[in-house]
Amino acid sequence: MFETSLTVAGKVVTEITRHTFPSGDRKTSFRLMARERRFDREVQDWIDGDKVFVHVNCWRRLAEGVAVSLVKGDNVVVTGRFYVREYFTDSGERRISNEIDARSVGPDLAWCTVSVERPSPGLVSASTGAATEEVVAAA
């Protein structure tokens, strides 16, 4: 099956929300705003252009890493599966939401520096080579 992958750099504009489902699956979500910046030759300065809002959903391990690492106002880079969701309000009004099911989320290093916490060698599973604890980046 084909899917649309998208990478967006922008700012977290809502509080990070967490949800744990009865199955144990974890989801963290937030709203991202990406704004065009362009140079205006008439005024010889950078100006803000169009902006787009995207709802970002993070699942499982990524959900945990995002929840403990990011806050409203952080500049991030998000990569994942892009889709448009249509829904109706209680009053019957049709709405459309741009959404990304994130595969990767990280701080935008053009705006901050980070210190990466890596798991110690004893915390890596021998059978899969995967870390048994989250890798967390802090701004």
DSSP file (Angstrom, degrees, kcal/mol; ACC not computed):
  #  RESIDUE AA STRUCTURE BP1 BP2  ACC     N-H-->O    O-->H-N    N-H-->O    O-->H-N    TCO  KAPPA ALPHA  PHI   PSI    X-CA   Y-CA   Z-CA
    1    1 A M              0   0    0      0, 0.0     2,-0.2     0, 0.0     0, 0.0   0.000 360.0 360.0 360.0 139.6    0.0    0.0    0.0
    2    2 A F        -     0   0    0      2,-0.0     2,-0.3     0, 0.0     0, 0.0  -0.579 360.0-176.8 -85.9 148.8    1.3    3.5   -0.8
    3    3 A E        -     0   0    0     -2,-0.2     2,-0.7    80,-0.0    80,-0.1  -0.965  28.4-116.0-141.3 159.1    1.4    6.2    1.8
    4    4 A T  E     -A   82   0A   0     78,-0.5    78,-3.4    -2,-0.3     2,-0.3  -0.862  28.5-161.4-100.3 111.7    2.4    9.8    1.8
    5    5 A S  E     -A   81   0A   0     -2,-0.7     2,-0.3    76,-0.2    76,-0.2  -0.719  12.8-179.1 -91.8 144.0    5.5   10.6    3.9
    6    6 A L  E     -A   80   0A   0     74,-2.4    74,-2.0    -2,-0.3     2,-0.5  -0.998  20.3-156.0-144.5 142.3    6.1   14.1    5.0
    7    7 A T  E     -A   79   0A   0     -2,-0.3     2,-0.4    72,-0.2    72,-0.2  -0.990  18.8-178.2-119.3 128.1    8.7   16.0    6.9
    8    8 A V  E     -A   78   0A   0     70,-2.7    70,-2.9    -2,-0.5     2,-0.5  -0.988  15.6-158.5-129.8 132.4    7.7   19.3    8.6
    9    9 A A  E     +A   77   0A   0     -2,-0.4     2,-0.3    68,-0.2    68,-0.2  -0.940  42.9 112.1-105.7 129.9    9.7   21.7   10.6
   10   10 A G  E     -A   76   0A   0     66,-2.3    66,-2.9    -2,-0.5     2,-0.4  -0.913  60.2 -68.7-170.7-164.4    7.7   23.9   12.9
   11   11 A K  E     -AB  75  33A   0     22,-2.7    22,-2.5    -2,-0.3     2,-0.5  -0.897  37.4-119.0-115.3 137.5    6.7   24.9   16.4
   12   12 A V  E     + B   0  32A   0     62,-2.8    61,-2.9    -2,-0.4    20,-0.2  -0.636  33.7 178.7 -70.8 119.3    4.7   23.0   19.0
   13   13 A V        +     0   0    0     18,-2.8     2,-0.3    -2,-0.5    19,-0.1   0.395  56.2  48.7-111.3   2.1    1.7   25.3   19.6
   14   14 A T  S    S-     0   0    0     17,-0.7    59,-0.1    57,-0.1     2,-0.1  -0.881  94.1 -86.5-130.5 167.1   -0.4   23.3   22.0
   15   15 A E        -     0   0    0     -2,-0.3     2,-0.4    57,-0.1    16,-0.2  -0.416  52.0-103.4 -65.4 150.3    0.3   21.4   25.3
   16   16 A I        -     0   0    0     54,-0.2     2,-0.4    14,-0.1    14,-0.2  -0.656  39.8-156.1 -76.3 127.3    1.5   17.8   24.8
   17   17 A T  E     -C   29   0A   0     12,-2.6    12,-2.4    -2,-0.4     2,-0.4  -0.883   5.2-159.5-111.2 142.4   -1.4   15.4   25.5
   18   18 A R  E     +C   28   0A   0     -2,-0.4     2,-0.3    10,-0.2    10,-0.2  -0.906   9.6 179.3-119.2 145.2   -0.9   11.8   26.6
   19   19 A H  E     -C   27   0A   0      8,-2.5     8,-3.0    -2,-0.4     2,-0.5  -0.984  12.9-160.0-145.7 134.5   -3.4    9.0   26.4
   20   20 A T  E     -C   26   0A   0     -2,-0.3     6,-0.2     6,-0.2     5,-0.1  -0.971  18.2-145.7-113.7 126.2   -3.1    5.3   27.4
   21   21 A F    >   -     0   0    0      4,-2.9     3,-2.5    -2,-0.5    -2,-0.0  -0.460  28.7-105.7 -86.5 160.0   -5.6    2.9   25.8
   22   22 A P  T 3  S+     0   0    0      0, 0.0    -1,-0.1     0, 0.0    -2,-0.0   0.788 121.5  61.4 -55.2 -27.6   -7.1   -0.2   27.6
   23   23 A S  T 3  S-     0   0    0      2,-0.1     3,-0.1     1,-0.1    -3,-0.0   0.635 120.8-109.9 -72.5 -12.9   -4.8   -2.3   25.4
   24   24 A G  S <  S+     0   0    0     -3,-2.5    -1,-0.1     1,-0.4     2,-0.0   0.225  72.5 140.8  99.8 -13.1   -1.8   -0.6   26.9
   25   25 A D        -     0   0    0     -5,-0.1    -4,-2.9     1,-0.1     2,-0.4  -0.367  41.5-144.7 -62.6 142.1   -0.9    1.3   23.8
   26   26 A R  E     -C   20   0A   0     -6,-0.2    34,-2.2    -3,-0.1     2,-0.4  -0.892  15.2-172.0-113.1 141.8    0.3    4.9   24.5
   27   27 A K  E     -CD  19  59A   0     -8,-3.0    -8,-2.5    -2,-0.4     2,-0.4  -0.999   4.9-174.3-133.2 134.5   -0.4    7.9   22.3
   28   28 A T  E     +CD  18  58A   0     30,-2.5    30,-3.0    -2,-0.4     2,-0.3  -0.982  14.7 178.6-122.6 138.5    1.0   11.4   22.6
   29   29 A S  E     +CD  17  57A   0    -12,-2.4   -12,-2.6    -2,-0.4     2,-0.3  -0.960  11.0 164.2-141.3 159.2   -0.2   14.2   20.4
   30   30 A F  E     - D   0  56A   0     26,-1.7    26,-3.4    -2,-0.3     2,-0.4  -0.965  36.3-105.5-160.6 167.5    0.3   17.9   19.8
   31   31 A R  E     - D   0  55A   0     -2,-0.3   -18,-2.8    24,-0.2   -17,-0.7  -0.881  31.4-158.5-105.4 135.4   -0.5   20.6   17.2
   32   32 A L  E     -BD  12  54A   0     22,-3.2    22,-2.6    -2,-0.4     2,-0.5  -0.912   4.0-158.8-115.8 136.8    2.4   21.9   15.0
   33   33 A M  E     -BD  11  53A   0    -22,-2.5   -22,-2.7    -2,-0.4     2,-0.5  -0.974   5.4-169.5-117.1 126.5    2.5   25.1   13.2
   34   34 A A  E     - D   0  52A   0     18,-2.7    18,-2.6    -2,-0.5     2,-0.4  -0.953   8.3-166.9-111.6 131.6    4.9   25.6   10.2
   35   35 A R  E     - D   0  51A   0     -2,-0.5    16,-0.2    16,-0.2     2,-0.2  -0.965  19.1-125.7-124.2 133.7    5.4   29.1    8.9
   36   36 A E  E     -     0   0A   0     14,-3.1    13,-3.4    -2,-0.4     2,-0.5  -0.535  21.8-163.3 -71.3 136.6    7.0   30.2    5.6
   37   37 A R  E     + D   0  48A   0     -2,-0.2     2,-0.3    11,-0.2    11,-0.2  -0.995  16.2 170.6-120.6 128.9    9.8   32.7    6.0
   38   38 A R  E     - D   0  47A   0      9,-2.2     9,-2.9    -2,-0.5     2,-0.5  -0.970  35.8-111.0-139.4 154.9   10.8   34.6    2.9
   39   39 A F  E     - D   0  46A   0     -2,-0.3     2,-0.7     7,-0.2     7,-0.2  -0.739  24.5-150.9 -88.0 124.3   13.0   37.5    2.0
   40   40 A D  E  >> - D   0  45A   0      5,-2.8     4,-1.4    -2,-0.5     5,-1.3  -0.852   3.6-163.1 -96.4 111.2   11.1   40.6    0.8
   41   41 A R  T  45S+     0   0    0     -2,-0.7    -1,-0.2     1,-0.2     5,-0.0   0.789  85.1  61.6 -66.7 -27.7   13.4   42.5   -1.6
   42   42 A E  T  45S+     0   0    0      1,-0.2    -1,-0.2     3,-0.1    -2,-0.0   0.918 119.3  24.6 -66.0 -42.8   11.2   45.6   -1.3
   43   43 A V  T  45S-     0   0    0     -3,-0.3    -1,-0.2     2,-0.2    -2,-0.2   0.481 101.4-130.7-100.3  -4.0   11.8   46.1    2.4
   44   44 A Q  T  <5S+     0   0    0     -4,-1.4     2,-0.3     1,-0.2    -3,-0.2   0.902  71.2 100.0  55.8  46.2   15.1   44.2    2.5
   45   45 A D  E   <S-D   40   0A   0     -5,-1.3    -5,-2.8    -7,-0.1     2,-0.3  -0.980  79.1 -95.5-153.3 160.9   14.0   42.0    5.4
   46   46 A W  E     -D   39   0A   0     -2,-0.3     2,-0.3    -7,-0.2    -7,-0.2  -0.625  43.3-172.3 -79.0 137.5   12.7   38.6    6.2
   47   47 A I  E     -D   38   0A   0     -9,-2.9    -9,-2.2    -2,-0.3     2,-0.3  -0.912  27.0-104.1-129.5 158.0    8.9   38.4    6.5
   48   48 A D  E     -D   37   0A   0     -2,-0.3   -11,-0.2   -11,-0.2     3,-0.1  -0.626  39.8-178.0 -80.1 137.3    6.4   35.8    7.7
   49   49 A G  E     -     0   0A   0    -13,-3.4    -1,-0.1     1,-0.4   -12,-0.0  -0.058  43.4 -24.7-108.8-146.2    4.4   34.1    4.9
   50   50 A D  E     -     0   0A   0    -15,-0.1   -14,-3.1    -2,-0.1    -1,-0.4  -0.207  58.8-152.6 -64.7 156.8    1.7   31.4    4.9
   51   51 A K  E     -D   35   0A   0    -16,-0.2     2,-0.4    -3,-0.1   -16,-0.2  -0.953   5.8-159.2-131.6 154.5    1.4   29.0    7.8
   52   52 A V  E     -D   34   0A   0    -18,-2.6   -18,-2.7    -2,-0.3     2,-0.4  -0.987   8.2-146.6-132.7 142.5    0.0   25.5    8.1
   53   53 A F  E     -D   33   0A   0     -2,-0.4     2,-0.4   -20,-0.2    45,-0.3  -0.909  16.3-176.1-110.4 137.5   -1.2   23.6   11.1
   54   54 A V  E     -D   32   0A   0    -22,-2.6   -22,-3.2    -2,-0.4     2,-0.5  -0.999  22.8-135.9-134.5 134.2   -0.8   19.9   11.5
   55   55 A H  E     -De  31  99A   0     43,-2.9    45,-2.4    -2,-0.4     2,-0.5  -0.804  25.7-154.1 -87.4 125.5   -2.0   17.5   14.3
   56   56 A V  E     -De  30 100A   0    -26,-3.4   -26,-1.7    -2,-0.5     2,-0.5  -0.895   9.3-167.2-109.4 126.6    0.8   15.1   15.2
   57   57 A N  E     -De  29 101A   0     43,-2.9    45,-2.5    -2,-0.5     2,-0.4  -0.951   3.7-170.8-112.3 129.4    0.1   11.7   16.7
   58   58 A C  E     -D   28   0A   0    -30,-3.0   -30,-2.5    -2,-0.5     2,-0.3  -0.957   8.7-156.9-120.3 138.7    3.0    9.7   18.3
   59   59 A W  E >>  -D   27   0A   0     43,-0.4     3,-1.1    -2,-0.4     4,-0.8  -0.851  44.1 -28.7-120.7 152.2    2.6    6.1   19.3
   60   60 A R  H 3> S+     0   0    0    -34,-2.2     4,-1.6    -2,-0.3     3,-0.1  -0.179 126.8   5.5  55.0-123.1    4.3    3.7   21.8
   61   61 A R  H 3> S+     0   0    0      1,-0.2     4,-2.3     2,-0.2    -1,-0.3   0.890 133.9  52.4 -62.3 -40.1    8.0    4.4   22.5
   62   62 A L  H <> S+     0   0    0     -3,-1.1     4,-2.6     1,-0.2     5,-0.3   0.895 105.0  57.1 -62.2 -38.2    8.0    7.6   20.4
   63   63 A A  H  X S+     0   0    0     -4,-0.8     4,-2.2   -37,-0.2    -1,-0.2   0.911 108.5  46.0 -58.1 -43.8    5.0    8.7   22.5
   64   64 A E  H  X S+     0   0    0     -4,-1.6     4,-1.8     2,-0.2    -1,-0.2   0.921 112.1  50.0 -66.8 -44.7    6.9    8.4   25.7
   65   65 A G  H  X S+     0   0    0     -4,-2.3     4,-1.0     1,-0.2    -2,-0.2   0.905 113.7  45.7 -61.2 -42.3   10.0   10.1   24.3
   66   66 A V  H  X S+     0   0    0     -4,-2.6     4,-2.4     1,-0.2     3,-0.5   0.915 109.7  55.3 -66.3 -43.3    8.0   13.1   23.1
   67   67 A A  H  < S+     0   0    0     -4,-2.2    -1,-0.2    -5,-0.3    -2,-0.2   0.854 115.4  36.7 -61.2 -36.9    6.0   13.3   26.3
   68   68 A V  H  < S+     0   0    0     -4,-1.8    -1,-0.2    -5,-0.1    -2,-0.2   0.588 123.5  41.8 -92.2 -10.0    9.1   13.7   28.5
   69   69 A S  H  < S+     0   0    0     -4,-1.0    70,-0.5    -3,-0.5     2,-0.3   0.755 102.5  59.8-108.9 -29.6   11.2   15.7   26.1
   70   70 A L     <  -     0   0    0     -4,-2.4     2,-0.3    -5,-0.2   -54,-0.2  -0.727  49.5-179.5-112.0 153.6    9.0   18.4   24.5
   71   71 A V    >   -     0   0    0     -2,-0.3     3,-2.1   -56,-0.1   -59,-0.2  -0.928  46.7 -70.9-138.5 164.4    6.9   21.3   25.6
   72   72 A K  T 3  S+     0   0    0     -2,-0.3   -59,-0.2     1,-0.2   -57,-0.1  -0.311 119.5  32.2 -54.0 133.5    4.7   23.9   24.0
   73   73 A G  T 3  S+     0   0    0    -61,-2.9    -1,-0.2     1,-0.3     2,-0.1   0.196  84.8 133.0 100.7 -15.0    6.9   26.4   22.1
   74   74 A D    <   -     0   0    0     -3,-2.1   -62,-2.8   -63,-0.1     2,-0.5  -0.428  55.9-129.3 -69.9 142.5    9.6   24.0   21.1
   75   75 A N  E     +A   11   0A   0    -64,-0.2    33,-2.6    33,-0.2     2,-0.3  -0.832  40.5 171.3 -90.4 127.4   10.8   24.0   17.5
   76   76 A V  E     -AF  10 107A   0    -66,-2.9   -66,-2.3    -2,-0.5     2,-0.4  -0.846  35.4-133.7-134.5 165.4   10.8   20.4   16.2
   77   77 A V  E     -AF   9 106A   0     29,-2.7    29,-2.0    -2,-0.3     2,-0.4  -0.997  27.0-169.0-120.6 126.9   11.2   18.4   13.0
   78   78 A V  E     -AF   8 105A   0    -70,-2.9   -70,-2.7    -2,-0.4     2,-0.4  -0.958   7.8-175.4-121.9 133.1    8.5   15.7   12.4
   79   79 A T  E     +AF   7 104A   0     25,-2.5    24,-3.4    -2,-0.4    25,-2.0  -0.989  31.9  98.3-124.8 137.1    8.6   12.9    9.9
   80   80 A G  E    S-AF   6 102A   0    -74,-2.0   -74,-2.4    -2,-0.4     2,-0.6  -0.987  70.1 -37.9 176.2-166.9    5.7   10.5    9.3
   81   81 A R  E     -AF   5 101A   0     20,-2.1    20,-2.4    -2,-0.3     2,-0.3  -0.725  53.4-150.7 -86.5 120.4    2.6    9.4    7.4
   82   82 A F  E     +AF   4 100A   0    -78,-3.4   -78,-0.5    -2,-0.6     2,-0.3  -0.717  25.0 157.0 -93.1 138.5    0.5   12.4    6.3
   83   83 A Y  E     - F   0  99A   0     16,-2.4    16,-2.8    -2,-0.3     2,-0.5  -0.981  37.1-124.8-152.8 162.7   -3.2   12.2    5.8
   84   84 A V  E     - F   0  98A   0     -2,-0.3     2,-0.5    14,-0.2    14,-0.2  -0.955  24.1-158.5-112.6 124.8   -6.3   14.4    5.8
   85   85 A R  E     - F   0  97A   0     12,-3.0    12,-2.9    -2,-0.5     2,-0.4  -0.887   1.7-156.5-107.3 131.2   -9.1   13.4    8.2
   86   86 A E  E     + F   0  96A   0     -2,-0.5     2,-0.3    10,-0.2    10,-0.2  -0.880  22.3 159.6-105.3 137.1  -12.6   14.6    7.6
   87   87 A Y  E     - F   0  95A   0      8,-2.3     8,-3.3    -2,-0.4     2,-0.4  -0.949  31.9-124.6-149.0 168.7  -15.1   14.9   10.5
   88   88 A F  E     - F   0  94A   0     -2,-0.3     6,-0.2     6,-0.2    -2,-0.0  -0.952  21.7-130.2-120.8 137.8  -18.4   16.6   11.4
   89   89 A T    >   -     0   0    0      4,-2.6     3,-2.1    -2,-0.4     6,-0.0  -0.214  38.3 -95.3 -74.2 172.4  -19.0   18.7   14.5
   90   90 A D  T 3  S+     0   0    0      1,-0.3    -1,-0.1     2,-0.1    -2,-0.0   0.798 128.3  55.2 -59.5 -29.0  -22.0   18.2   16.8
   91   91 A S  T 3  S-     0   0    0      2,-0.1    -1,-0.3     1,-0.0    -2,-0.0   0.388 123.7-105.2 -87.1   4.8  -23.8   20.8   14.8
   92   92 A G    <   +     0   0    0     -3,-2.1     2,-0.3     1,-0.3    -2,-0.1   0.543  69.3 149.3  88.0   7.1  -23.2   18.9   11.5
   93   93 A E        -     0   0    0      1,-0.1    -4,-2.6    -5,-0.0     2,-0.3  -0.603  46.8-124.6 -78.5 132.0  -20.5   21.3   10.2
   94   94 A R  E     - F   0  88A   0     -2,-0.3     2,-0.3    -6,-0.2    -6,-0.2  -0.599  33.6-179.5 -79.0 132.5  -17.9   19.5    8.0
   95   95 A R  E     - F   0  87A   0     -8,-3.3    -8,-2.3    -2,-0.3     2,-0.4  -0.918  16.3-150.1-129.9 156.5  -14.3   20.0    9.1
   96   96 A I  E     - F   0  86A   0     -2,-0.3     2,-0.4   -10,-0.2   -10,-0.2  -0.989   8.4-165.3-128.6 137.8  -10.9   18.8    7.8
   97   97 A S  E     - F   0  85A   0    -12,-2.9   -12,-3.0    -2,-0.4     2,-0.5  -0.987  14.7-142.2-126.0 127.2   -7.8   18.1    9.8
   98   98 A N  E     - F   0  84A   0     -2,-0.4   -43,-2.9   -45,-0.3     2,-0.3  -0.761  34.3-180.0 -82.6 128.5   -4.2   17.7    8.5
   99   99 A E  E     -eF  55  83A   0    -16,-2.8   -16,-2.4    -2,-0.5     2,-0.4  -0.950  24.2-159.7-135.8 152.3   -2.6   14.9   10.5
  100  100 A I  E     -eF  56  82A   0    -45,-2.4   -43,-2.9    -2,-0.3     2,-1.0  -0.996  13.1-150.3-128.8 125.8    0.8   13.1   10.7
  101  101 A D  E     -eF  57  81A   0    -20,-2.4   -20,-2.1    -2,-0.4   -43,-0.2  -0.859  39.8-134.3 -87.4 103.5    1.3    9.7   12.3
  102  102 A A  E     + F   0  80A   0    -45,-2.5   -43,-0.4    -2,-1.0   -22,-0.3  -0.285  37.0 176.2 -70.9 141.2    4.9   10.4   13.4
  103  103 A R  E    S+     0   0A   0    -24,-3.4     2,-0.3     1,-0.4   -23,-0.2   0.642  79.9  15.9-103.5 -33.2    7.7    8.0   12.9
  104  104 A S  E     + F   0  79A   0    -25,-2.0   -25,-2.5     2,-0.0    -1,-0.4  -0.999  60.6 179.2-144.1 140.8   10.4   10.4   14.2
  105  105 A V  E     + F   0  78A   0     -2,-0.3   -27,-0.2   -27,-0.2   -29,-0.0  -0.993  15.9 157.6-139.1 133.2   10.2   13.6   16.2
  106  106 A G  E     - F   0  77A   0    -29,-2.0   -29,-2.7    -2,-0.4     2,-0.1  -0.982  44.3 -86.2-150.8 163.2   13.2   15.6   17.2
  107  107 A P  E     - F   0  76A   0      0, 0.0     2,-0.9     0, 0.0   -31,-0.3  -0.413  42.7-116.8 -68.2 146.5   14.3   19.1   18.3
  108  108 A D    >>  -     0   0    0    -33,-2.6     3,-2.3   -98,-0.1     4,-0.6  -0.771  22.5-156.8 -85.3 107.7   15.2   21.5   15.5
  109  109 A L  T 34 S+     0   0    0     -2,-0.9    -1,-0.1     1,-0.3   -33,-0.0   0.483  85.3  75.4 -72.3  -1.0   18.9   22.2   16.2
  110  110 A A  T 34 S+     0   0    0      1,-0.2    -1,-0.3     3,-0.0     3,-0.1   0.675 108.1  33.5 -74.1 -17.2   18.7   25.5   14.3
  111  111 A W  T <4 S+     0   0    0     -3,-2.3     2,-0.3     1,-0.1    -2,-0.2   0.504 127.7   6.4-116.3  -9.3   16.8   26.8   17.4
  112  112 A C     <  -     0   0    0     -4,-0.6     2,-0.3   -38,-0.0    -1,-0.1  -0.948  61.1-119.1-158.9 174.9   18.4   25.0   20.3
  113  113 A T        -     0   0    0     26,-0.4     2,-0.3    -2,-0.3    -5,-0.1  -0.899  29.5-159.5-119.9 157.3   21.1   22.6   21.5
  114  114 A V        -     0   0    0     -2,-0.3     2,-0.5    -7,-0.1    25,-0.2  -0.918  18.2-141.4-134.9 160.9   20.4   19.2   23.1
  115  115 A S  E     -G  138   0B   0     23,-1.3    23,-1.3    -2,-0.3     2,-0.4  -0.993  26.4-143.9-119.7 120.6   22.1   16.7   25.3
  116  116 A V  E     -G  137   0B   0     -2,-0.5     2,-0.7    21,-0.2    21,-0.2  -0.728   3.2-151.3 -92.2 129.6   21.3   13.1   24.3
  117  117 A E  E     -G  136   0B   0     19,-2.3    19,-1.0    -2,-0.4    -2,-0.0  -0.891  17.5-168.5 -98.2 115.8   20.8   10.5   27.0
  118  118 A R        -     0   0    0     -2,-0.7    17,-0.1    17,-0.2    16,-0.1  -0.785  26.7-105.4-103.9 147.9   21.7    7.1   25.6
  119  119 A P        -     0   0    0      0, 0.0    -1,-0.1     0, 0.0     5,-0.0  -0.393  40.3-107.3 -67.5 148.4   21.0    3.8   27.4
  120  120 A S    >   -     0   0    0      1,-0.1     3,-2.5    -2,-0.1     4,-0.1  -0.368  34.5-102.8 -71.0 158.0   24.0    2.1   28.9
  121  121 A P  G >  S+     0   0    0      0, 0.0     3,-1.2     0, 0.0    -1,-0.1   0.786 120.3  61.8 -54.6 -29.8   25.3   -1.1   27.2
  122  122 A G  G 3  S+     0   0    0      1,-0.2    -2,-0.0     3,-0.0     0, 0.0   0.618  95.6  62.0 -72.1 -11.5   23.7   -3.3   29.8
  123  123 A L  G <  S+     0   0    0     -3,-2.5     9,-2.5     2,-0.1     2,-0.5   0.283  80.3 100.9 -98.6  10.7   20.3   -2.0   28.8
  124  124 A V  B <  S-H  131   0C   0     -3,-1.2     2,-0.2     7,-0.2     7,-0.2  -0.840  77.8-119.0 -99.6 130.9   20.4   -3.2   25.2
  125  125 A S     >  -     0   0    0      5,-2.9     4,-2.2    -2,-0.5     5,-0.1  -0.482  13.9-149.3 -68.7 128.8   18.5   -6.5   24.5
  126  126 A A  T  4 S+     0   0    0     -2,-0.2    -1,-0.1     1,-0.2    -2,-0.0   0.838  93.3  52.1 -67.9 -33.0   20.8   -9.2   23.2
  127  127 A S  T  4 S+     0   0    0      1,-0.1    -1,-0.2     3,-0.1    -2,-0.0   0.874 127.6  16.3 -75.1 -36.7   18.1  -10.8   21.0
  128  128 A T  T  4 S-     0   0    0      2,-0.2    -2,-0.2     0, 0.0    -1,-0.1   0.632  88.8-130.0-110.9 -17.7   17.0   -7.7   19.1
  129  129 A G     <  +     0   0    0     -4,-2.2     2,-0.2     1,-0.3    -3,-0.1   0.536  64.4 135.3  76.9   4.7   19.8   -5.2   19.7
  130  130 A A        -     0   0    0     -5,-0.1    -5,-2.9     1,-0.1    -1,-0.3  -0.610  62.2-108.3 -89.8 147.5   17.1   -2.7   20.7
  131  131 A A  B     -H  124   0C   0     -2,-0.2    -7,-0.2    -7,-0.2     4,-0.1  -0.471  15.9-149.7 -69.6 141.7   17.4   -0.5   23.7
  132  132 A T  S    S+     0   0    0     -9,-2.5     2,-0.3    -2,-0.2    -1,-0.1   0.544  81.7  53.1 -90.7  -7.4   15.0   -1.4   26.5
  133  133 A E  S    S-     0   0    0    -10,-0.3    -2,-0.1     1,-0.0   -72,-0.0  -0.900  95.8 -95.7-123.6 158.3   14.8    2.2   27.7
  134  134 A E        -     0   0    0     -2,-0.3     2,-0.6   -16,-0.1    -2,-0.1  -0.292  26.3-129.1 -68.5 150.3   13.9    5.3   25.8
  135  135 A V        -     0   0    0    -17,-0.1     2,-0.4    -4,-0.1   -17,-0.2  -0.925  33.2-165.3 -96.7 122.6   16.5    7.6   24.2
  136  136 A V  E     -G  117   0B   0    -19,-1.0   -19,-2.3    -2,-0.6     2,-0.5  -0.923  14.0-160.5-119.0 131.9   15.5   11.0   25.4
  137  137 A A  E     -G  116   0B   0     -2,-0.4     2,-0.4   -21,-0.2   -21,-0.2  -0.934  11.6-160.6-108.7 132.9   16.8   14.4   24.1
  138  138 A A  E      G  115   0B   0    -23,-1.3   -23,-1.3    -2,-0.5   -68,-0.1  -0.913 360.0 360.0-115.1 139.8   16.4   17.4   26.3
  139  139 A A              0   0    0    -70,-0.5   -26,-0.4    -2,-0.4    -1,-0.1   0.470 360.0 360.0 -81.7 360.0   16.5   21.0   25.2
